[in-house]
Amino acid sequence: MSQSSLDDDELFGEAANEMRTDVEESLAKARDALPEADSVWDVEADNTLGVLNSLKTALDVGDAEDHLRDAKKWYTMGERADAFEDADDLAEEIETIADLIHDVGDAREQVGDLTATIPQLRSTLEEFEGDDGADTEADADAEAEA
């Protein structure tokens, strides 16, 4: 085998290691960008709308999607170049983080829907209570006249 071939193999091995490192670093950044469990569970507010707004803010995935995209990009490049000896762990981690980002995004969307619905529901209930009070007064007036 020629020296050039050995150098190419050595360079390819280095590049493969660097690609794996890039994937691992991007996955670590994606994990770090996800919300912490306590920030989702422990929220402080004066009312339901405040709790929902705090929860929606806590459910922000931040830059996790960008970091996951970088990880997928480097992983795909490494896979196509057949640069990884064993990349099953990377594929599993990518899938796990992608699923978690999706779940957090779904939860954030549901909280957003509730955030829009609760004030509307409150107004409707207040109107109903006001109408009920008016009906009670009308009944009392009718009884007094009879």
TORBADO-21791 format. One record per residue (C-alpha): x, y, z; residue number from 0. Coordinates in Angstrom, 1 decimal, always signed. Example, Ala and Ser with C-alpha at 12.3 -4.5 7.8 and 13.67 -1.06 7.14 Angstrom:
<r><xx>+12.3</xx><yy>-4.5</yy><zz>+7.8</zz><k>0</k></r>
<r><xx>+13.7</xx><yy>-1.1</yy><zz>+7.1</zz><k>1</k></r>
# end
This chain:
<r><xx>+0.0</xx><yy>+0.0</yy><zz>+0.0</zz><k>0</k></r>
<r><xx>+1.4</xx><yy>+3.4</yy><zz>-0.9</zz><k>1</k></r>
<r><xx>+2.1</xx><yy>+6.2</yy><zz>+1.6</zz><k>2</k></r>
<r><xx>-0.5</xx><yy>+8.3</yy><zz>-0.2</zz><k>3</k></r>
<r><xx>-3.1</xx><yy>+5.7</yy><zz>+0.5</zz><k>4</k></r>
<r><xx>-2.2</xx><yy>+5.5</yy><zz>+4.1</zz><k>5</k></r>
<r><xx>-2.3</xx><yy>+9.2</yy><zz>+4.5</zz><k>6</k></r>
<r><xx>-5.8</xx><yy>+9.3</yy><zz>+2.8</zz><k>7</k></r>
<r><xx>-7.0</xx><yy>+6.5</yy><zz>+5.2</zz><k>8</k></r>
<r><xx>-5.6</xx><yy>+8.4</yy><zz>+8.1</zz><k>9</k></r>
<r><xx>-7.2</xx><yy>+11.7</yy><zz>+7.0</zz><k>10</k></r>
<r><xx>-10.6</xx><yy>+9.9</yy><zz>+6.4</zz><k>11</k></r>
<r><xx>-10.4</xx><yy>+8.4</yy><zz>+9.9</zz><k>12</k></r>
<r><xx>-9.7</xx><yy>+11.8</yy><zz>+11.4</zz><k>13</k></r>
<r><xx>-12.6</xx><yy>+13.3</yy><zz>+9.4</zz><k>14</k></r>
<r><xx>-14.9</xx><yy>+10.5</yy><zz>+10.5</zz><k>15</k></r>
<r><xx>-13.9</xx><yy>+11.2</yy><zz>+14.2</zz><k>16</k></r>
<r><xx>-14.5</xx><yy>+14.9</yy><zz>+13.7</zz><k>17</k></r>
<r><xx>-17.9</xx><yy>+14.3</yy><zz>+12.1</zz><k>18</k></r>
<r><xx>-18.9</xx><yy>+12.0</yy><zz>+15.0</zz><k>19</k></r>
<r><xx>-17.7</xx><yy>+14.7</yy><zz>+17.5</zz><k>20</k></r>
<r><xx>-19.7</xx><yy>+17.3</yy><zz>+15.6</zz><k>21</k></r>
<r><xx>-22.9</xx><yy>+15.2</yy><zz>+15.8</zz><k>22</k></r>
<r><xx>-22.4</xx><yy>+14.5</yy><zz>+19.5</zz><k>23</k></r>
<r><xx>-21.7</xx><yy>+18.2</yy><zz>+20.2</zz><k>24</k></r>
<r><xx>-24.8</xx><yy>+19.3</yy><zz>+18.3</zz><k>25</k></r>
<r><xx>-26.9</xx><yy>+16.7</yy><zz>+20.1</zz><k>26</k></r>
<r><xx>-25.6</xx><yy>+17.9</yy><zz>+23.4</zz><k>27</k></r>
<r><xx>-26.4</xx><yy>+21.5</yy><zz>+22.5</zz><k>28</k></r>
<r><xx>-29.9</xx><yy>+20.4</yy><zz>+21.4</zz><k>29</k></r>
<r><xx>-30.4</xx><yy>+18.7</yy><zz>+24.8</zz><k>30</k></r>
<r><xx>-29.2</xx><yy>+21.7</yy><zz>+26.6</zz><k>31</k></r>
<r><xx>-31.6</xx><yy>+24.0</yy><zz>+24.7</zz><k>32</k></r>
<r><xx>-34.6</xx><yy>+22.0</yy><zz>+25.7</zz><k>33</k></r>
<r><xx>-36.6</xx><yy>+23.3</yy><zz>+28.7</zz><k>34</k></r>
<r><xx>-35.8</xx><yy>+21.9</yy><zz>+32.1</zz><k>35</k></r>
<r><xx>-38.4</xx><yy>+19.7</yy><zz>+33.7</zz><k>36</k></r>
<r><xx>-38.7</xx><yy>+22.0</yy><zz>+36.7</zz><k>37</k></r>
<r><xx>-39.3</xx><yy>+25.1</yy><zz>+34.5</zz><k>38</k></r>
<r><xx>-42.3</xx><yy>+23.3</yy><zz>+33.0</zz><k>39</k></r>
<r><xx>-43.6</xx><yy>+22.0</yy><zz>+36.3</zz><k>40</k></r>
<r><xx>-43.0</xx><yy>+24.9</yy><zz>+38.7</zz><k>41</k></r>
<r><xx>-44.6</xx><yy>+28.1</yy><zz>+37.5</zz><k>42</k></r>
<r><xx>-45.7</xx><yy>+31.1</yy><zz>+39.5</zz><k>43</k></r>
<r><xx>-48.6</xx><yy>+33.4</yy><zz>+38.6</zz><k>44</k></r>
<r><xx>-51.5</xx><yy>+35.2</yy><zz>+40.1</zz><k>45</k></r>
<r><xx>-54.2</xx><yy>+33.6</yy><zz>+37.9</zz><k>46</k></r>
<r><xx>-54.8</xx><yy>+30.9</yy><zz>+35.4</zz><k>47</k></r>
<r><xx>-53.9</xx><yy>+33.0</yy><zz>+32.4</zz><k>48</k></r>
<r><xx>-50.6</xx><yy>+33.9</yy><zz>+34.1</zz><k>49</k></r>
<r><xx>-49.9</xx><yy>+30.2</yy><zz>+34.7</zz><k>50</k></r>
<r><xx>-50.6</xx><yy>+29.4</yy><zz>+31.1</zz><k>51</k></r>
<r><xx>-48.4</xx><yy>+32.2</yy><zz>+29.8</zz><k>52</k></r>
<r><xx>-45.6</xx><yy>+31.1</yy><zz>+32.1</zz><k>53</k></r>
<r><xx>-46.0</xx><yy>+27.5</yy><zz>+30.9</zz><k>54</k></r>
<r><xx>-46.0</xx><yy>+28.5</yy><zz>+27.3</zz><k>55</k></r>
<r><xx>-42.8</xx><yy>+30.4</yy><zz>+27.8</zz><k>56</k></r>
<r><xx>-41.3</xx><yy>+27.5</yy><zz>+29.6</zz><k>57</k></r>
<r><xx>-42.2</xx><yy>+25.2</yy><zz>+26.7</zz><k>58</k></r>
<r><xx>-40.0</xx><yy>+27.0</yy><zz>+24.3</zz><k>59</k></r>
<r><xx>-37.5</xx><yy>+24.7</yy><zz>+22.7</zz><k>60</k></r>
<r><xx>-35.1</xx><yy>+27.5</yy><zz>+21.9</zz><k>61</k></r>
<r><xx>-32.3</xx><yy>+26.6</yy><zz>+19.6</zz><k>62</k></r>
<r><xx>-32.8</xx><yy>+22.9</yy><zz>+20.0</zz><k>63</k></r>
<r><xx>-34.3</xx><yy>+22.5</yy><zz>+16.5</zz><k>64</k></r>
<r><xx>-31.3</xx><yy>+24.2</yy><zz>+14.9</zz><k>65</k></r>
<r><xx>-28.8</xx><yy>+22.1</yy><zz>+16.8</zz><k>66</k></r>
<r><xx>-30.8</xx><yy>+18.9</yy><zz>+16.0</zz><k>67</k></r>
<r><xx>-30.7</xx><yy>+20.0</yy><zz>+12.3</zz><k>68</k></r>
<r><xx>-26.9</xx><yy>+20.4</yy><zz>+12.5</zz><k>69</k></r>
<r><xx>-26.6</xx><yy>+16.9</yy><zz>+14.1</zz><k>70</k></r>
<r><xx>-28.8</xx><yy>+15.4</yy><zz>+11.4</zz><k>71</k></r>
<r><xx>-26.7</xx><yy>+17.1</yy><zz>+8.7</zz><k>72</k></r>
<r><xx>-23.4</xx><yy>+15.8</yy><zz>+10.0</zz><k>73</k></r>
<r><xx>-24.9</xx><yy>+12.4</yy><zz>+10.8</zz><k>74</k></r>
<r><xx>-26.3</xx><yy>+12.1</yy><zz>+7.2</zz><k>75</k></r>
<r><xx>-23.0</xx><yy>+13.1</yy><zz>+5.7</zz><k>76</k></r>
<r><xx>-21.1</xx><yy>+10.6</yy><zz>+7.8</zz><k>77</k></r>
<r><xx>-23.5</xx><yy>+7.8</yy><zz>+7.0</zz><k>78</k></r>
<r><xx>-23.4</xx><yy>+8.5</yy><zz>+3.3</zz><k>79</k></r>
<r><xx>-19.6</xx><yy>+8.5</yy><zz>+3.4</zz><k>80</k></r>
<r><xx>-19.7</xx><yy>+5.3</yy><zz>+5.4</zz><k>81</k></r>
<r><xx>-17.5</xx><yy>+7.1</yy><zz>+7.9</zz><k>82</k></r>
<r><xx>-19.0</xx><yy>+5.7</yy><zz>+11.1</zz><k>83</k></r>
<r><xx>-18.2</xx><yy>+2.2</yy><zz>+12.3</zz><k>84</k></r>
<r><xx>-21.1</xx><yy>+2.1</yy><zz>+14.7</zz><k>85</k></r>
<r><xx>-23.6</xx><yy>+5.0</yy><zz>+14.6</zz><k>86</k></r>
<r><xx>-26.7</xx><yy>+3.3</yy><zz>+16.0</zz><k>87</k></r>
<r><xx>-26.3</xx><yy>+5.3</yy><zz>+19.2</zz><k>88</k></r>
<r><xx>-26.3</xx><yy>+8.6</yy><zz>+17.3</zz><k>89</k></r>
<r><xx>-29.3</xx><yy>+7.6</yy><zz>+15.3</zz><k>90</k></r>
<r><xx>-31.2</xx><yy>+6.7</yy><zz>+18.5</zz><k>91</k></r>
<r><xx>-30.2</xx><yy>+10.0</yy><zz>+20.1</zz><k>92</k></r>
<r><xx>-31.3</xx><yy>+12.0</yy><zz>+17.1</zz><k>93</k></r>
<r><xx>-34.7</xx><yy>+10.2</yy><zz>+17.1</zz><k>94</k></r>
<r><xx>-35.1</xx><yy>+10.7</yy><zz>+20.8</zz><k>95</k></r>
<r><xx>-34.4</xx><yy>+14.4</yy><zz>+20.7</zz><k>96</k></r>
<r><xx>-36.6</xx><yy>+14.9</yy><zz>+17.6</zz><k>97</k></r>
<r><xx>-39.5</xx><yy>+13.2</yy><zz>+19.4</zz><k>98</k></r>
<r><xx>-39.0</xx><yy>+15.3</yy><zz>+22.5</zz><k>99</k></r>
<r><xx>-38.9</xx><yy>+18.5</yy><zz>+20.5</zz><k>100</k></r>
<r><xx>-42.1</xx><yy>+17.4</yy><zz>+18.7</zz><k>101</k></r>
<r><xx>-43.8</xx><yy>+16.6</yy><zz>+22.0</zz><k>102</k></r>
<r><xx>-42.7</xx><yy>+19.9</yy><zz>+23.6</zz><k>103</k></r>
<r><xx>-43.9</xx><yy>+21.8</yy><zz>+20.5</zz><k>104</k></r>
<r><xx>-47.3</xx><yy>+20.0</yy><zz>+20.7</zz><k>105</k></r>
<r><xx>-47.7</xx><yy>+20.8</yy><zz>+24.4</zz><k>106</k></r>
<r><xx>-46.8</xx><yy>+24.5</yy><zz>+23.7</zz><k>107</k></r>
<r><xx>-49.4</xx><yy>+24.6</yy><zz>+21.0</zz><k>108</k></r>
<r><xx>-52.0</xx><yy>+23.2</yy><zz>+23.3</zz><k>109</k></r>
<r><xx>-51.2</xx><yy>+25.7</yy><zz>+26.0</zz><k>110</k></r>
<r><xx>-51.4</xx><yy>+28.4</yy><zz>+23.4</zz><k>111</k></r>
<r><xx>-54.9</xx><yy>+27.3</yy><zz>+22.5</zz><k>112</k></r>
<r><xx>-55.9</xx><yy>+27.3</yy><zz>+26.2</zz><k>113</k></r>
<r><xx>-54.3</xx><yy>+30.7</yy><zz>+26.6</zz><k>114</k></r>
<r><xx>-56.6</xx><yy>+32.0</yy><zz>+23.9</zz><k>115</k></r>
<r><xx>-59.7</xx><yy>+30.1</yy><zz>+25.1</zz><k>116</k></r>
<r><xx>-59.6</xx><yy>+30.8</yy><zz>+28.9</zz><k>117</k></r>
<r><xx>-60.2</xx><yy>+34.6</yy><zz>+28.7</zz><k>118</k></r>
<r><xx>-63.0</xx><yy>+34.0</yy><zz>+26.2</zz><k>119</k></r>
<r><xx>-64.5</xx><yy>+31.4</yy><zz>+28.5</zz><k>120</k></r>
<r><xx>-64.3</xx><yy>+33.7</yy><zz>+31.4</zz><k>121</k></r>
<r><xx>-66.1</xx><yy>+36.5</yy><zz>+29.5</zz><k>122</k></r>
<r><xx>-68.8</xx><yy>+34.1</yy><zz>+28.5</zz><k>123</k></r>
<r><xx>-69.2</xx><yy>+32.9</yy><zz>+32.1</zz><k>124</k></r>
<r><xx>-69.3</xx><yy>+36.4</yy><zz>+33.4</zz><k>125</k></r>
<r><xx>-72.0</xx><yy>+37.3</yy><zz>+30.9</zz><k>126</k></r>
<r><xx>-74.0</xx><yy>+34.2</yy><zz>+31.9</zz><k>127</k></r>
<r><xx>-73.7</xx><yy>+35.2</yy><zz>+35.6</zz><k>128</k></r>
<r><xx>-74.8</xx><yy>+38.7</yy><zz>+34.7</zz><k>129</k></r>
<r><xx>-77.8</xx><yy>+37.4</yy><zz>+32.8</zz><k>130</k></r>
<r><xx>-78.7</xx><yy>+35.0</yy><zz>+35.6</zz><k>131</k></r>
<r><xx>-78.6</xx><yy>+37.9</yy><zz>+38.1</zz><k>132</k></r>
<r><xx>-80.9</xx><yy>+39.9</yy><zz>+35.9</zz><k>133</k></r>
<r><xx>-83.3</xx><yy>+37.0</yy><zz>+35.7</zz><k>134</k></r>
<r><xx>-83.3</xx><yy>+36.7</yy><zz>+39.5</zz><k>135</k></r>
<r><xx>-84.1</xx><yy>+40.4</yy><zz>+39.9</zz><k>136</k></r>
<r><xx>-86.9</xx><yy>+40.2</yy><zz>+37.3</zz><k>137</k></r>
<r><xx>-88.4</xx><yy>+37.2</yy><zz>+39.2</zz><k>138</k></r>
<r><xx>-88.2</xx><yy>+39.1</yy><zz>+42.5</zz><k>139</k></r>
<r><xx>-89.9</xx><yy>+42.2</yy><zz>+40.9</zz><k>140</k></r>
<r><xx>-92.6</xx><yy>+40.0</yy><zz>+39.4</zz><k>141</k></r>
<r><xx>-93.3</xx><yy>+38.4</yy><zz>+42.8</zz><k>142</k></r>
<r><xx>-93.4</xx><yy>+41.7</yy><zz>+44.5</zz><k>143</k></r>
<r><xx>-96.0</xx><yy>+43.0</yy><zz>+42.1</zz><k>144</k></r>
<r><xx>-98.2</xx><yy>+39.9</yy><zz>+42.5</zz><k>145</k></r>
# end
